[in-house]
Structures are given as structure tokens and as C-alpha cells.
């Protein structure tokens, strides 16, 4: 899905509170970060990748944590990987999804996560534009319920 499509959905949800479509992009990027960290914490394969590590290799900028968290003969010092064995090691790790910068960019999530992304971005826009607290609290509660449902669907309590 394109960023413009998500902006259209945000405008419906947030009553077009922002003047320009591009003004939505920082909120979409914050929602991407929030959803990335939530899905990574749940062990979602949507936010995982693999890499062959050798000592001296730079840690990718989207690296969140090893999956599983322990057990690899690898450690990080600064922004560099080091292996305890001196040999290449294949690792699995969770990643943050990339940000968007243009309305023609593609959202880096499956379509099934778009409504959650829209709700998170809309909540942040409403909160920033000082919509009455009662209104944003119901959005916050709904987003929390949706994330709880995602956790349940992934078998995480």
C-alpha cells in the first residue's frame, strides 16, 4: 500500500487535522517504529531477517535484537559485531521497518497491519493537535486492544 493511501485513511480517522498530506509522514514513521518494536517483541517473522556475521562487520542500522536473545557466539561492541570463534556465524535478528519519506513510497508492512498503523498515527495526530483527552483516550484504549489481539493471534501472552 502506498503512503498516500494510508494518509487518506488517516484523514478519514483524524478528520483531516493536518494541512498538507506530507505533514502526516512523521506520524506514519512514528507509527512504523511503534509497530516494528511491538511485532519484533512478539517474535513476528514480519520483523526478522538473517545475516552471516564475521568479526568487524558493522551492525545494521535496523538491528533491534538477536532472535533468540542468547546463544550466539557473537557480541556487539559499539556498532560492530565480533564472533567468539573467529568463524562466520549465521544469526537471526529482529529489525525495525524502514521509514517513508514521500507520499509515493510503499508502506513496509503487510496490508493486515495497515489499520493498526492508521490507528496509531491517527492517535498521535489527535493527541498532538490537542483533541479533548476523552476522545484520544478511547483511541488509545482501542489501539491497546488491537495490539493485545495481535499478541493473542501470535500466541504471546
C-alpha beads as a LAMMPS data file, in Angstrom:
LAMMPS data file: protein, C-alpha beads

157 atoms
156 bonds

1 atom types
1 bond types

-500.0 500.0 xlo xhi
-500.0 500.0 ylo yhi
-500.0 500.0 zlo zhi

Masses

1 110.0

Atoms # bond

1 1 1 0.000 0.000 0.000
2 1 1 1.245 3.494 -0.805
3 1 1 1.786 6.205 1.801
4 1 1 -0.888 8.325 0.067
5 1 1 -3.436 5.550 0.614
6 1 1 -2.544 5.445 4.320
7 1 1 -2.774 9.252 4.517
8 1 1 -6.265 9.061 3.024
9 1 1 -7.270 6.588 5.747
10 1 1 -5.650 8.743 8.455
11 1 1 -7.550 11.776 7.160
12 1 1 -10.810 9.855 7.489
13 1 1 -9.918 8.714 11.005
14 1 1 -8.459 12.027 12.214
15 1 1 -10.879 14.360 10.411
16 1 1 -8.139 15.884 8.233
17 1 1 -6.479 17.681 11.147
18 1 1 -3.246 18.329 9.247
19 1 1 -2.987 20.902 6.458
20 1 1 -0.812 19.029 3.967
21 1 1 -0.653 15.315 3.175
22 1 1 3.121 15.327 3.680
23 1 1 2.571 16.562 7.272
24 1 1 1.360 13.018 8.063
25 1 1 4.713 11.403 7.226
26 1 1 6.441 11.976 10.622
27 1 1 3.405 10.452 12.361
28 1 1 3.410 7.497 9.963
29 1 1 7.118 6.973 10.673
30 1 1 6.475 7.035 14.418
31 1 1 3.689 4.501 13.929
32 1 1 6.057 2.344 11.831
33 1 1 8.580 2.408 14.698
34 1 1 5.933 1.580 17.310
35 1 1 4.511 -1.288 15.267
36 1 1 8.014 -2.573 14.379
37 1 1 9.065 -2.747 18.017
38 1 1 5.756 -4.329 19.035
39 1 1 5.955 -7.020 16.340
40 1 1 9.663 -7.623 16.998
41 1 1 8.910 -8.077 20.694
42 1 1 6.282 -10.643 19.767
43 1 1 8.793 -12.576 17.682
44 1 1 6.901 -11.869 14.483
45 1 1 8.598 -13.174 11.354
46 1 1 7.453 -9.963 9.661
47 1 1 10.223 -8.156 11.539
48 1 1 13.045 -10.710 11.310
49 1 1 15.927 -11.390 8.991
50 1 1 19.168 -13.358 8.908
51 1 1 22.787 -12.386 8.403
52 1 1 26.165 -14.081 8.282
53 1 1 28.342 -12.280 10.824
54 1 1 32.118 -12.027 10.791
55 1 1 34.204 -10.069 13.276
56 1 1 34.387 -6.408 12.324
57 1 1 31.067 -6.335 10.455
58 1 1 29.005 -3.217 11.181
59 1 1 25.698 -3.754 12.948
60 1 1 22.836 -2.915 10.544
61 1 1 21.047 0.316 11.399
62 1 1 17.705 -1.509 11.640
63 1 1 19.018 -4.135 14.113
64 1 1 16.847 -4.473 17.247
65 1 1 17.988 -7.689 18.942
66 1 1 19.144 -11.258 18.383
67 1 1 16.473 -13.950 17.979
68 1 1 16.749 -15.813 20.285
69 1 1 18.287 -13.203 22.577
70 1 1 21.048 -15.574 23.762
71 1 1 23.020 -18.451 22.371
72 1 1 25.016 -16.981 19.507
73 1 1 28.815 -16.893 19.827
74 1 1 28.580 -13.226 18.826
75 1 1 28.751 -9.967 20.749
76 1 1 28.400 -6.316 19.855
77 1 1 30.839 -3.623 20.860
78 1 1 29.849 -0.146 19.756
79 1 1 28.307 -0.636 16.329
80 1 1 30.393 -3.659 15.362
81 1 1 29.818 -7.428 15.580
82 1 1 32.527 -9.730 16.904
83 1 1 32.494 -13.532 16.953
84 1 1 33.886 -15.552 19.833
85 1 1 35.021 -18.305 17.488
86 1 1 36.670 -16.240 14.772
87 1 1 34.478 -18.058 12.241
88 1 1 31.449 -16.686 10.394
89 1 1 28.207 -17.152 12.337
90 1 1 24.691 -17.140 10.899
91 1 1 22.340 -15.128 13.100
92 1 1 18.655 -14.297 13.112
93 1 1 17.623 -10.892 14.403
94 1 1 14.639 -8.609 14.652
95 1 1 14.557 -5.440 12.598
96 1 1 12.780 -2.111 12.560
97 1 1 10.941 -1.491 9.324
98 1 1 12.222 1.390 7.165
99 1 1 10.727 4.861 7.313
100 1 1 8.914 6.506 4.442
101 1 1 9.710 9.939 3.080
102 1 1 7.391 10.506 0.122
103 1 1 3.666 10.015 -0.416
104 1 1 4.572 7.693 -3.321
105 1 1 6.615 5.345 -1.077
106 1 1 5.287 1.917 -0.161
107 1 1 4.358 1.156 3.449
108 1 1 6.743 -1.566 4.722
109 1 1 4.049 -3.761 6.315
110 1 1 1.592 -6.345 5.085
111 1 1 -1.876 -4.967 4.426
112 1 1 -3.203 -6.766 7.516
113 1 1 -1.254 -4.294 9.697
114 1 1 -2.346 -1.113 7.867
115 1 1 -5.422 -0.444 10.012
116 1 1 -3.295 -0.687 13.166
117 1 1 -0.722 1.657 11.643
118 1 1 -3.505 4.120 10.741
119 1 1 -4.953 3.978 14.268
120 1 1 -1.563 4.594 15.888
121 1 1 -0.731 7.511 13.569
122 1 1 -4.226 8.987 13.992
123 1 1 -3.961 8.750 17.767
124 1 1 -0.639 10.622 17.721
125 1 1 -2.037 13.322 15.419
126 1 1 -5.122 13.807 17.584
127 1 1 -3.028 13.932 20.735
128 1 1 -0.613 16.459 19.191
129 1 1 -3.422 18.706 17.964
130 1 1 -4.963 18.787 21.440
131 1 1 -8.186 16.976 20.741
132 1 1 -10.101 16.512 24.047
133 1 1 -8.499 13.880 26.266
134 1 1 -11.625 11.724 26.418
135 1 1 -11.562 11.363 22.640
136 1 1 -7.897 10.377 22.433
137 1 1 -8.208 8.058 25.455
138 1 1 -10.771 5.962 23.612
139 1 1 -8.369 5.778 20.633
140 1 1 -5.525 4.797 22.957
141 1 1 -7.643 2.064 24.526
142 1 1 -8.679 0.788 21.098
143 1 1 -5.059 0.687 19.852
144 1 1 -4.138 -1.210 23.027
145 1 1 -6.961 -3.691 22.376
146 1 1 -5.821 -4.186 18.779
147 1 1 -2.215 -4.820 19.871
148 1 1 -3.485 -7.276 22.503
149 1 1 -5.388 -9.086 19.746
150 1 1 -2.230 -9.269 17.627
151 1 1 -0.367 -10.734 20.616
152 1 1 -3.108 -13.307 21.152
153 1 1 -3.107 -14.252 17.463
154 1 1 0.655 -14.779 17.629
155 1 1 0.312 -16.864 20.795
156 1 1 2.069 -14.403 23.097
157 1 1 0.562 -13.507 26.463

Bonds

1 1 1 2
2 1 2 3
3 1 3 4
4 1 4 5
5 1 5 6
6 1 6 7
7 1 7 8
8 1 8 9
9 1 9 10
10 1 10 11
11 1 11 12
12 1 12 13
13 1 13 14
14 1 14 15
15 1 15 16
16 1 16 17
17 1 17 18
18 1 18 19
19 1 19 20
20 1 20 21
21 1 21 22
22 1 22 23
23 1 23 24
24 1 24 25
25 1 25 26
26 1 26 27
27 1 27 28
28 1 28 29
29 1 29 30
30 1 30 31
31 1 31 32
32 1 32 33
33 1 33 34
34 1 34 35
35 1 35 36
36 1 36 37
37 1 37 38
38 1 38 39
39 1 39 40
40 1 40 41
41 1 41 42
42 1 42 43
43 1 43 44
44 1 44 45
45 1 45 46
46 1 46 47
47 1 47 48
48 1 48 49
49 1 49 50
50 1 50 51
51 1 51 52
52 1 52 53
53 1 53 54
54 1 54 55
55 1 55 56
56 1 56 57
57 1 57 58
58 1 58 59
59 1 59 60
60 1 60 61
61 1 61 62
62 1 62 63
63 1 63 64
64 1 64 65
65 1 65 66
66 1 66 67
67 1 67 68
68 1 68 69
69 1 69 70
70 1 70 71
71 1 71 72
72 1 72 73
73 1 73 74
74 1 74 75
75 1 75 76
76 1 76 77
77 1 77 78
78 1 78 79
79 1 79 80
80 1 80 81
81 1 81 82
82 1 82 83
83 1 83 84
84 1 84 85
85 1 85 86
86 1 86 87
87 1 87 88
88 1 88 89
89 1 89 90
90 1 90 91
91 1 91 92
92 1 92 93
93 1 93 94
94 1 94 95
95 1 95 96
96 1 96 97
97 1 97 98
98 1 98 99
99 1 99 100
100 1 100 101
101 1 101 102
102 1 102 103
103 1 103 104
104 1 104 105
105 1 105 106
106 1 106 107
107 1 107 108
108 1 108 109
109 1 109 110
110 1 110 111
111 1 111 112
112 1 112 113
113 1 113 114
114 1 114 115
115 1 115 116
116 1 116 117
117 1 117 118
118 1 118 119
119 1 119 120
120 1 120 121
121 1 121 122
122 1 122 123
123 1 123 124
124 1 124 125
125 1 125 126
126 1 126 127
127 1 127 128
128 1 128 129
129 1 129 130
130 1 130 131
131 1 131 132
132 1 132 133
133 1 133 134
134 1 134 135
135 1 135 136
136 1 136 137
137 1 137 138
138 1 138 139
139 1 139 140
140 1 140 141
141 1 141 142
142 1 142 143
143 1 143 144
144 1 144 145
145 1 145 146
146 1 146 147
147 1 147 148
148 1 148 149
149 1 149 150
150 1 150 151
151 1 151 152
152 1 152 153
153 1 153 154
154 1 154 155
155 1 155 156
156 1 156 157
